[in-house]
Amino acid sequence: MAQGQNRSSNQLVVPQANAALDQMKYEVAQELGIAIPQDGYYGNMATRDTGSIGGNITRRLVQMAEQQLAGHQNYQ
């Protein structure tokens, strides 16, 4: 598979969020001290590292959603 191509079948519900999610990936990786390859090829990264990045992104997104829901307590 060529570098930079994504095999994931996941599609964003809001495609405009792609840049924000990408930025979050780099922020989380930096906080964890994990270097993301500049060429975009993740094949040489340890599974543990990529899993840590993804897990922390998920944790942040859930936290953001909880905060948003807490601000809209009357939402049904």
N, C-alpha and C positions, 0 to 999 in steps of 0.2 A: 504494500500500500504506500502511496506517495506521501511524503511528509506534508503535514498541515491538513490532511484530510481527516474527517471525523467519521468513524464507522457507527457512531451512536444513532439509534433510530429515534431517540428522544427529540421531540420538537417543543420549542418554547411556546407557551400559550400567548405570551406577549413578546414577539420577536425583537421589539425595541429594547427589551431588558438585557439583550445579549452583551452589550458593552458594560453594563453595570455588573453583571455576573462575572465577566472576564476580569474586571477590575478587582472584584471581591476575591477572586482566585489568587491574584498576585498579592493582595494585602495579607490574606491568610497564610500563604506560603512564606511570605517575609516574616510574619510574626512567629511562625514555627521554625524559621531558620532553614527552610527548604528552597533550594535554587530550582527554578523552573527553566527548562532548556529554551534558549533564545530561538532555536529553529522550529519550535512547536512540536517536536517529536518526543513523546513521553515514554517510548519503548525502553529506554535505558534507566528510567526512574524505578526505584523500589516500590513495590505494591503498597507497602506500609506507608510510604510518603504520600502517594496519590490518595490513598484511603484516608489519611489524616486530613489532607486538604479538603476532600469531599465531605468528610464528616463534620469538620468545623464550619464549612459553608452551610451545610444543612442545619446545624445548630443555630447559626446566626439567622438564617431565613425563618426558622420556627420562632425564634425570639422576636424578630421583627413582626411577624404575623400576630403573635400573642399580644405584643404592645399595641398593635393597631386595633385588635379586637377589644382590648381593655379600654381603649379610648372610645369605642362605640358599643357600650354595654347594652344599649336599647336596641341594637341591631338584631333582627330576627329573620 
